[in-house]
Amino acid sequence: MSTGTLLAIIVAVVVVIALIVVAVSLLRRRRKLRERFGPEYTRTVEDADSRMAGERELRAREKRHDALDIKPLDSSVRDRYTRDWTTVQDEFVDRPEDAVHDADRLVTSLMHERGYPTQDFEQQLKDLSVEHGRTLEHYRAAHDVDALSTRHEATTEQLRGAMVHYRALFDELLADGGQPRHARA
């Protein structure tokens, strides 16, 4: 076998190995994104022009999230939020629409207290998706019912569902808020 042929075989083998390494790396990266974002991974990829664009969006969310100062809650603050939630829940009996609005405000306040920006709902969703992708659909559903109730178009059952949805994110933010950031990783 000539040196040229041997060299061509070696180059071809190296290229194949490099391609395999790149493919495995991409698959691991994709798997990590799926695990981290949960259902939000699928939603984002489906809404994007391509899988690569969706994954690029998710990585950008991670980068933005890492720059935020998300902090744990002091136990006295967690206790106060727990009491506030109980008050909102009790309010549901007599004033369900008001309770849903108050639940929305309480969840937003808790997010702010933890260090999440709260000015824009769509940005809230993106920021929350990094650590709370599995409960994000609850937040979307509750927010939709809150908008309906602002127009007095939500049924009592929808309002009740909104409270359950808000509670899912509230509980996660509250429980998650008691741990230092490095302990959650």
C-alpha positions as CSV (number, residue, x, y, z in Angstrom):
1,M,0.0,0.0,0.0
2,S,1.4,3.4,-1.0
3,T,1.9,6.2,1.5
4,G,-0.7,8.3,-0.3
5,T,-3.3,5.5,0.1
6,L,-2.4,5.0,3.7
7,L,-2.6,8.7,4.3
8,A,-6.0,8.9,2.6
9,I,-7.4,6.1,4.8
10,I,-6.1,7.7,8.0
11,V,-7.6,11.1,7.0
12,A,-10.9,9.4,6.2
13,V,-10.9,7.6,9.6
14,V,-10.0,10.8,11.5
15,V,-12.9,12.6,9.7
16,V,-15.4,9.9,10.5
17,I,-14.2,9.9,14.2
18,A,-14.5,13.7,14.3
19,L,-18.0,13.5,12.9
20,I,-19.0,10.9,15.4
21,V,-17.7,13.0,18.3
22,V,-19.6,16.1,17.0
23,A,-22.8,14.1,16.6
24,V,-22.5,12.6,20.1
25,S,-21.8,16.1,21.5
26,L,-24.8,17.6,19.8
27,L,-27.1,14.8,21.0
28,R,-25.8,15.2,24.6
29,R,-26.4,19.0,24.4
30,R,-29.9,18.4,23.0
31,R,-30.7,15.9,25.8
32,K,-29.5,18.3,28.5
33,L,-31.7,21.0,27.0
34,R,-34.7,18.6,27.0
35,E,-34.1,17.6,30.5
36,R,-33.7,21.1,31.8
37,F,-36.6,22.7,30.0
38,G,-39.0,19.8,30.0
39,P,-42.2,20.5,28.0
40,E,-40.9,24.0,27.2
41,Y,-38.2,22.5,25.0
42,T,-40.8,21.0,22.7
43,R,-42.9,24.2,22.7
44,T,-39.9,26.4,21.8
45,V,-38.5,24.1,19.1
46,E,-42.0,23.8,17.5
47,D,-42.5,27.6,17.6
48,A,-39.0,28.2,16.0
49,D,-38.1,28.1,12.4
50,S,-35.9,25.0,13.0
51,R,-34.7,22.8,15.8
52,M,-31.4,24.6,15.8
53,A,-33.1,28.0,16.1
54,G,-35.2,26.7,19.0
55,E,-32.2,25.3,20.7
56,R,-30.3,28.5,20.2
57,E,-33.2,30.4,21.8
58,L,-33.1,28.0,24.8
59,R,-29.4,28.5,25.2
60,A,-29.9,32.3,25.0
61,R,-32.5,31.9,27.8
62,E,-30.0,30.0,29.9
63,K,-27.3,32.7,29.4
64,R,-29.8,35.5,30.3
65,H,-31.0,33.5,33.4
66,D,-27.4,33.0,34.5
67,A,-26.9,36.8,34.5
68,L,-30.0,37.3,36.8
69,D,-29.5,37.5,40.5
70,I,-31.9,34.8,41.5
71,K,-31.8,34.5,45.2
72,P,-33.2,32.2,47.9
73,L,-35.8,33.4,50.3
74,D,-35.3,34.0,54.0
75,S,-37.6,31.7,56.0
76,S,-39.5,34.7,57.4
77,V,-40.2,35.9,53.8
78,R,-41.4,32.3,52.8
79,D,-43.7,32.3,55.9
80,R,-45.1,35.7,54.9
81,Y,-45.8,34.5,51.3
82,T,-47.4,31.3,52.7
83,R,-49.7,33.4,54.9
84,D,-50.5,35.7,51.9
85,W,-51.4,32.7,49.8
86,T,-53.8,31.5,52.5
87,T,-55.5,34.9,52.5
88,V,-55.9,34.9,48.7
89,Q,-57.2,31.3,48.8
90,D,-59.7,32.2,51.5
91,E,-60.8,35.2,49.4
92,F,-61.8,32.9,46.6
93,V,-65.0,31.8,48.4
94,D,-66.6,35.3,48.3
95,R,-64.7,37.0,45.5
96,P,-63.2,34.5,43.0
97,E,-62.3,37.0,40.3
98,D,-60.5,39.2,42.9
99,A,-58.7,36.1,44.3
100,V,-57.4,35.2,40.9
101,H,-56.1,38.7,40.3
102,D,-54.6,38.7,43.7
103,A,-53.0,35.3,43.1
104,D,-51.4,36.7,39.9
105,R,-50.1,39.7,41.8
106,L,-48.8,37.4,44.6
107,V,-46.9,35.1,42.1
108,T,-45.5,38.1,40.3
109,S,-44.4,39.6,43.7
110,L,-42.7,36.3,44.6
111,M,-40.9,36.2,41.3
112,H,-39.7,39.7,41.8
113,E,-38.6,38.9,45.4
114,R,-36.6,36.0,44.0
115,G,-34.9,38.3,41.5
116,Y,-36.8,37.6,38.3
117,P,-37.7,40.6,36.1
118,T,-41.5,41.1,36.1
119,Q,-42.2,43.9,33.6
120,D,-43.2,41.7,30.6
121,F,-45.2,38.5,30.7
122,E,-43.5,36.9,27.7
123,Q,-40.0,37.6,29.2
124,Q,-41.2,36.3,32.5
125,L,-42.1,33.0,30.8
126,K,-38.7,32.8,29.1
127,D,-36.8,33.6,32.4
128,L,-38.9,31.1,34.4
129,S,-38.5,28.4,31.7
130,V,-34.9,27.8,32.6
131,E,-35.6,26.5,36.1
132,H,-39.4,26.0,36.1
133,G,-40.1,24.7,32.6
134,R,-42.3,21.9,34.0
135,T,-44.7,24.3,35.7
136,L,-44.7,27.0,33.1
137,E,-47.8,25.6,31.4
138,H,-49.7,26.1,34.7
139,Y,-48.6,29.8,34.7
140,R,-49.7,30.3,31.1
141,A,-53.1,28.7,31.8
142,A,-53.7,30.8,34.9
143,H,-52.7,33.9,33.2
144,D,-55.1,33.2,30.4
145,V,-58.0,32.8,32.9
146,D,-56.9,36.0,34.7
147,A,-57.2,37.8,31.4
148,L,-60.7,36.3,30.8
149,S,-61.8,37.3,34.4
150,T,-60.7,40.9,33.8
151,R,-63.4,40.9,31.1
152,H,-65.8,39.0,33.5
153,E,-65.8,36.1,31.0
154,A,-64.3,33.3,33.1
155,T,-66.5,30.7,34.7
156,T,-66.2,29.8,38.4
157,E,-64.6,26.5,37.3
158,Q,-62.0,28.3,35.2
159,L,-61.3,30.6,38.1
160,R,-60.9,27.6,40.4
161,G,-58.5,26.0,37.8
162,A,-56.5,29.2,37.7
163,M,-56.0,29.1,41.4
164,V,-54.7,25.6,41.1
165,H,-52.4,26.6,38.3
166,Y,-51.1,29.6,40.1
167,R,-50.5,27.5,43.2
168,A,-48.3,25.0,41.2
169,L,-45.9,27.8,40.2
170,F,-46.2,29.5,43.6
171,D,-45.3,26.4,45.5
172,E,-42.3,25.7,43.2
173,L,-41.0,29.2,43.5
174,L,-41.5,29.2,47.2
175,A,-39.8,25.8,47.8
176,D,-37.1,26.5,45.4
177,G,-36.5,29.8,47.1
178,G,-35.2,28.2,50.2
179,Q,-32.1,26.7,48.7
180,P,-28.9,28.3,47.7
181,R,-28.5,28.5,43.9
182,H,-25.6,26.0,43.8
183,A,-27.7,23.4,45.7
184,R,-30.4,23.4,42.9
185,A,-28.0,22.6,40.1
